[in-house]
Amino acid sequence: MDHAAILTDAVLILRNRDEQYGSMAETMTRACQIFELITGSPLSPYHANVFMHALKLSRIRTSPGKLDNYVDGINYLAFAGEFAVPPGGAEAIVNAGMRDLVEQMNTQEV
C-alpha cells in the first residue's frame, strides 16, 4: 500500500459516494435522525463520523492489510473535522462568548 494511492482512493470514493447516495451532510443528518428514533438518544453528524472512524480503527486491528479500512477511515475523519463546527458555528461561538462577557461586565459592581 502506498500512502499517495490510499489518499487518491479516498478522494475517488468520496466522488462515487456523493453520486450514489447524495451529500454526506444529508446522509449523516438522516442517519442521526434514524439513530435517535431507534435509541431515543441524539447523535450529531460529528459524533457519528468519529464513531465510524473508530469502527475502521477496530477493523484495522483484525485486518491490517485491508485497504478499505484506511480509505474509509480517512474519509470519516475528514468529515468529522468538517462537522466539528457547524456552518456559522465558529461565529456563533464567538458571539455567545462576547455576550457572556458583556453580561458579566454589566453585572459587576463599580
Secondary structure, 3 states (H helix, E strand, C coil): CCHHHHHHHHHHHHHHHHHHHCCHHHHHHHHHHHHHHHHCCCCCHHHHHHHHHHHHHHHHHHCCCCHHHHHHHHHHHHHHHHHCCCCCHHHHHHHHHHHHHHHHHHHCCC
